[in-house]
Amino acid sequence: MSRLLAAVVISAAVLFAVPAPASAAATCGTTNIALNRPATASSSENGSLLPAKAFDGNPATRWSSAFSDPQWLQVDLGGAQPLCRVALRWEAAYARTFTLQGSPDGTSWFDLVPAATSTGGTQTLSVAATAAARYVRLTGLTRATRYGYSLFEVEVYPAVVPPAASAAWPTWGGGAGHAGVNVGERTLGAANVGTLHRLRLTGADIEAPVVANGIAYGQANTLQFAATDVASGAVRWTTPPATEPALRYTTGGTVGNGLVYAGTQIGFIHAFDAMTGVERWNFRIDGNQLFNAPILVGGTLYAKGDAPGDNTLVYAFDAATGAVRWTRELTGYTTATVAYDSGRLYVAGGNVQTLTAIEATTGAVLWSVPASQSMLTPVAAWGRVYLGFNGLVAYDGATGRMLWTRPGTFGFPAVQDTTLYSVDLATPPVLHAIDPATGADRWTFTQAGPAQVNSVASSFPVVANGVLYVNLGQVLALNLASRAVLWTGPSGATAGPIVADGRLLVHTSEGLRVYGT
């Protein structure tokens, strides 16, 4: 078993290197985040027509108010987030005029839409407000009938920020959520992927590099941290020989703001000048070995180490100076792993088998839920969180509610807004294209040839410029529009493929191979 595979089985830590994401436009999510959330109202007509009936997903039940103006209905979404759409399913007793407002705290309110009118039936309102709302309140101003206000259902949908285009393409994943989509890649795509040819082995054998500006960074098989030119294979710089634990690197790298960050066996985080290797700062966290590469989001660096007493400490640093912004201790999360999406950190794993969401600016714990499928790092994108390995499970990122689950042995998915792609390590392995809202297959793909994927560590797909790169016993480039195989690469991959700077990097038992056009 390789060092990379051993680390993945424990925590998937060495696989992840997260750059600072660029901005990306929000889209409208497809999950009704008001479903079964706590609801209140100014009144109810009787004891069976209660506020919760408007949020239970049952089109045959309803809330109805007292027969007077005004009346209001309110739902608590569990956490503040930007919204994009509200659907109202009126009973015959509808509102002729009403307001729809949001609030971050239940006390200060802002309009989600201008003052509205209705003619009954199903009414869909687009929300243009940019402020985040935890509470949504509909206030009926004038009734259309002599009865009260009555709604079968109120549905609320979030504005979702997609995985950001990366300034530096990480080990896999298009951003801090490990979403597996390199939306910034424009050189290597369906038009020229068929001309890929073997360039060379790189000078330093890095199993899971992060690539930025033509340089591959990562933990070499010597336990040193190395920077290698991907065009020539020449080693740019390395850290000193790993003669003591403080110099033995146990995480992949994270690149951004001209620096590269990595962690060592006894809990040091080092920040190096990305071009020269000169150390800019270091910090020893209160704990032992670092399993995760740090996560970089803008000017903040997040890292997690294992503290004495089987606990975990999550840190937020000033990425430029190493100054600590906040820390959060979690009990029982040894070897747990971390991802980031939409202002939240997600911590999964450890002996407690729990998934926890942390507010990224303060370190406050937002929610925790049981998660037995938590051996691997969470994948967080488009407002959802996915856990793989012993099954594939989707959670709502704002509330922790489980959305769906399916059996199998799944690696990390590559997540787009309308599809997620993940490999089930069956024999032969199967690539699944899955509806992220329901967990149902849209299509599957199996390739004739080697019948087995070397490890879960090598099964992670990546999407770049309309092409999906995946190891199904052999590394393939698959045109997502036609599902035609554009290119067939080596068998025996020990890590997932990496696409960056117009090149494809594949690690096998002979070392890190670099392919280009």
N, C-alpha and C positions, 0 to 999 in steps of 0.2 A: 504494500500500500504506500502510495506516495505521501510526502508531507502535506501536499495540498488536500488530498482526499481525506486524510486523517483529520485535518482541521475542519473540513466541511462537515464530516459526520458529527463532530463535537458542536460546531457553531457556525460553520460557513463563513468564518471571519476573514480569512485571507483573500476571499474573492472580491471584496468590495473596496472600491476607491472612489470617492465621490467629490467631484468638482463643484465649483460655484455655478448654479444654474443661471441661464439667461432668462429674461422675462418671456412669458408665453401667454397668449390670449386665453381667457376663460371661455368655456362652453357650458351648455346646460346639461346637468346630470340627469340620469334616468331613474334614480332611486327616490321614492317618495319618503323623505326623511321625517315626515309628520306621522307616519303610520304607527299606531299604538303608543304614541307619545302622550304624556300627561296633558289633560285639557281642563279648562275652566270656562265659566260663562257667567254673565250677569244674572241669568235666570234660566230655568228650564220649565217647560210647560207642565211636566209631571215626572214622576220617578222613573219612568222607562225611556224618556226622550232626553237623555243626559249628554253632556258635552263629549264624552269619550266615544259616543256612537258616530260622531262625524269624523273620527280618525281610526276606525277599526277595520277599514278595508272591505266592509260588507255593504254593498249597495242597497240592501234591503232595510238597514237600520238608519236612524237619523237622530239629530238633535233638533229640538224646537224650543223657542223662547216663550216668555210671557207675551201677551197680546198688547204690547205698548212700545213706544219709541223713546229713546234709542235702546238697543240691546247689543251685547258684544259676545264674541266667542274667541277663545285664545288657546294656543298650543305652545308647549315648552319643547324646543328641539333638542335640549340637552347641552348645547354648546353654540356659541356665536359663530356664524359663517355667512358668507355672501349668498344671496338667493337669486334665482333667475326666472322662476315661473311658479304660479299658484293656480290650481284648478279647483273650481267651485262647482259642486253638483247639487243644484237647488232642488228642493221639493216644491210643490205648487205654491207654498207660502214663501215667496222670495223677497229680496230687498229691491225696491225700486232705485234707491240710492244708498251707498255705503262707502266706508273708507277701509283701506287695508294698510296696516302699519306694522313696522318691525321695531324691536328693542333689543339692545345687548344685555339689559339687566332687569327688565320688567318695570322700569320706572320712567326712563326717558324714551320717547317714541319718535319715529320718523316715518314719512310716507313711503311705502313700497311702490305704490302707483298713485297717480292723481285721483282725486275724488271720482268715484266710479258709479255707473248705472248698470242695471241688469234688466233683462226680459225673461229671466228664468232659464231652466234647463242647465246644460253644462256650459260653464263659462271659464275660459282660460285667460289668465292675465300675465303678461310679460313684465318682469320686475327689472327695472333699470337701476335701482339703488346700488351703490357701491359699498355702503356700510354693511358690516356684518350684523346679523340678527340672531338672537337665541329664541326670542318670543315673536310669534306672529299673531296679530289680533285683527279680526274683522269686526267692524262696528256698523250695524244696520241703522241708518238714519231715518228712512221712510219706508213703510211696508207697502207691498203691492196688493195685499189683501187685508181683511179685517182680523186675520189670525196673526201669529207671531212671525219670526224668521225661522226657517227650517232648512237644514242642509243634510243631505245623505252623506256626503264626503267632502273633506277639504284636503287637498294634496299639495305638498310643498316640495319643490325641487331645488337643489343647490347649484350655484355657479361653481364649476370645477376648473381648476387650473391644471392644464395637462403637464406631463413630464417636460421639463425645460430642455432646450437645446444646450448641450454641454460645451463649455469652452475647452474642456479636456475630456476626451472619451475615457471613461473608467473601465475597470476590469470587465464588467458587463453592466448594462443598465444605462439609460440615458440621463440619469440624474440621481439626486440624493435618495430617491425612492427605489433605486435599482430597477427602473421600469423597463429596461431592455430595449429602448428605442432611441437610436441616434438620429434625431431629426436634423442635426446639423451637418450630417455627411451628405455631400453633393457630388463628390468625385467618383466614388465607387457605387455603381447602381446597375440596373437591369441592362443598360445599353453596353456596358463594357465588362461586366463581371465574368463573362465567358472567356475573356482573354487573360485572366489571372495566371501568373506563372510563378514558380518557386524562385524567390530571390536568394535567401541565405538563412543560416542560423545566426542569431544574434550572439554577440560576444559574451554576455552574461546570461546564464540560463534562468530567466525569470518565468515562473510558472503562471502567474496571474498579474500581468503588468497593467498600469494605467498609462495611456499614451497622450502626450500633449506636445504640440509644436515639433513633431517628428522624433521625439524622444520617448522611449519606454522606461518607466520607472517601476521598481518593485523589489520584493524580497528575493534574492538570488539563492541558489541551492547551497551556498556557503553560509547562509544566515546573515550575510551582509546586505545592505540596501544599495542598489545599483541603478545607474542611469545609462542607457544604451541607445545609440543612434539607430533608428529602425531602417534607414536607407543603406547604411554601410555596415551595420553590425558592430561598429566600434564602441568600446566602453568609454563613456564620457567621464564618469567618476563613480567611486564607491566609498562607502564608509569604511572605517578601519576593520581589520580582521576581527571576527567574532570570538575573541579569546575569553570573554567573560559575559555573564548574562545581560549586563547593561548594553552590550554591543550586539546582541543577537536579536535580529528583527523578526517579529512574529506577525506583522500585519502587512497588507498591501499598502500602496501609497495613495495619497490624495493630493491633487495638484490644483492650485489656484492662487491668484494674486502674486504670481512670480515665485511662489514657494511650493515645496512638496513636503508633506507631513507623513510620518510613519511612527509606529510604536514598537517597543522592545519587550523582551521576556519579563523584565521586572518592573514594567509599568512606566517607562519613560516615553513621553511624546517628544519627538524631535521635529523641528522645522528647519529645512535646508533651503538655500537659494537653489531654485530649480535648474539653473544653467551651470552653476559652478560647484554645487555641493557644499558651500560654506554654511556652517550652522548659524541660524539667526536666533533661535531660542530653544529651550527645552524645559520640560516640566515633568516631575514625577507624580503621578496620581496616587491617591491613597488606596493602594491595592496592588495586586500582583500582575501577572501576564495580561497584556492587551490582546484580545482576540479579534476585535473589529478594527479595520482601518477607520481613522477619524472621518467625520462627515463635515463637509464645508458648505455652508449656505451663506452667501454674501461675505460679510466680514466676521462671521461667527463660526468657530470650529467646535464640533461636538465629539466627545469621546466617552468611552465606557470602560471601566476596569473592575476587577473583582476584588472586593474589600474583605478583610478578615470577618469571620462569622458567617460565611456563605452569603454575603450581601453583594450588591452591585452599586457602584457609584457612577452616575452620569454627570459629566462636566460640560459646561459651555465656556469657551475661551474666546478672548479677542484674538482673531486669527493672525494679526500682524505682530502682536507683542507677547502673547501667551498669558496675559492677565486673565484670571478666573472671573467670569461673570456670574455664574451660579453653579451649585451642585445639587444633586438629588440622590438620596440613598433609597434603594429598593431592596426588600428582604427576599432572599432565596433565588436571586437571578444569576447565580454564577454561570458563566459561559453564555449568558443571554446575548442577543445581538440586536442591532438598532437600524432603523431606517427613518427617513424624513419625508413628509409631504404636507403641503398646505398649512404650514405653521405648527405642525405637530411632529414630535418624535415618537416612534413606535418601538417598544422594547419587547422582545419575545424570547421564550425559552427558559433555560435554567431548570432547576429541580421542581419549581412550582408550576411549570407548564401553564403560563399565563401570558396574555398579551395586554400591555399597558400603553396608554397614550399619555404623553407629557406635553404640556404647553411649551413651545420652544423658546419663547422669550423670557419666561419666568421660572421654568422647571416645575410648575405645579402639575400634579397628577390629575388628569381629566377623567379617566375611567380605566378599569381593569376587568378582563373577562377570562374565563378558563379557555385554554387553547392547547389541546393535547398534540396538535400537529405543529409544534413550535420548535423543531430542531433546527430549522433553517431561518436565515434572516428574513424579516418581513419584506414584502414587495408592496410599496405604497404609491398609488397613482390614481388620478381621476376620482379622488374622494373615497376610494376603497383600499382595504389592506388585504393582502393574500398571504397565506402560509402554505408551504408545500411539504413534501417528503411523504409522510404517512397520511396520504390523502391530499386534496387541494380544497382549501376553505377560503371563503370571501367574507370580510367583515365591513360594516359601515365605518368609515374612518372618523366620523363625527361622534358616534354614539357607542361603538363597539358591538352593535347588534350583528349577530351572525346572519348573513344573507343567504348563503347556500354552501353545501359541502358535497364532495364526490369522492369515491374511493379510488385507490391506485397509489402508485409510488411516483409522485410528480416532483420534478425540479422546479426552479423558479420560473415564473412566466415572464414573457415580454408583453407589456401591457400597452395597448393603444386605446383610444376612446371607445371604439366599437368592437374590438376583439382582443382577447388575450391568447397567447400562444404558449403551450407548455408541453413537455415531453413526459409521457408515462413510460417508466423504465420496465415495460413488459418485454417479452421475447417473441417476436422482434419489437423494438421500441416503436411507439406511436406518437406522432406529433398531433396534438389536438388544437384546433381553432375553436375557442369557447366564447359564448355570449357572456360578457362580464356581469350582466344584470341577473341572469338566471342560472348560470353554470352549465347550460346545455351546449352540446357540440354543434358547431356550425359545419365543420367538416374535419376529416382526419386524413393523415398522410403516413404511409409506411413505405420505406425504401428497400428494395431487394439488395442484398449484399450482406455485410457483416451483421449478424443477428443480435448483437448485444452492445449497449453503451458501456464504456469502461467504468463509469461511476456517475453518481448524481452530480458530481462536481463538473462533469464535462457535458451535461445535457442542457445547459441554459441557452436558449435561443436569443438572437439579437436581430432587430429589424433596422435596416438602414436604406433609405431611398427606394422603398418599394420592394426590397429583397430581404428575405428572411434567411439568416445563416444559422445552421443547427447541426448538431452531431447526432446522427441516427446510426451509429456504428461507423459511418464515414461522415466527414463534414460535407454538408451540401449547401448550395446557394439556391433558394427556391423563389421563383417569381410569384409574388402574392396575388397578382391579378389572374394569372393563368395556371398557377401551381406547377409550372414546368420547372424541371431541374436545369439550372443555367450552368452549374459548375459542380464538379465532384472533387473533393479534396482527400486528405489522408484519413486512414483509420487509426484507431488507437489514441485519439485525443484524450488528454488528461485534464483539460480545462475547457470551458466554453469558448467559442470563437470570439474574436475582438475585431471590430471594424473601426479604423481611424485613419485619417490623413490619406485616404485613397488606397489603403492597404488592409489586408486581412492577416491577422496573427493567430496561429494555432499552435498550442503546446502539445507535444507528443513525448514519448520516452526518450527521444534523441535530443530534445531541447525545444526552444521556441523558434518555430518556423515563421518566416515572413513572406507573404505573397503580395504581388503587385501587378500592375499592368504595364 
